[in-house]
């Protein structure tokens, strides 16, 4: 009986050990499959990010070129108008247009005084300004409460 029970015990232990090894092997395989799937998704995401960054760079390069072209076109139009003005009108008008295009003001503009906009309204001396917190809020005389004495002067 002793040898039969040892055989059964060894068989059960072998079966349990085999089941444990099979479980661990399948678990590792699933983990490696998940890892490979995650690595593949990460590579795809990196590829999409690089493509997007390339598109953004191309967008800004093209925008820069278009703005440059627009600036050049504006300069050409301004020069054409200035040359036409010089040819078709007096020299002074043409000179003023050329100076305006260069960003400098003419000598006549020195006498012009420019004031900043005012954010307040004029007020009478001693009066509250329109930006005062209590502007327009006048206290109305309150009606006497019952039982109060009214004093006439």
Residue pairs with C-beta under 8 A, 6 or more apart in sequence:
75 101
78 97
78 101
79 101
81 97
82 94
82 97
82 98
82 101
83 94
85 93
85 94
85 97
86 93
86 94
86 95
86 97
86 98
87 94
96 106
99 105
99 106
100 106
119 131
120 129
120 130
120 131
121 129
121 130
121 131
123 129
123 130
128 134
128 135
129 135
144 150
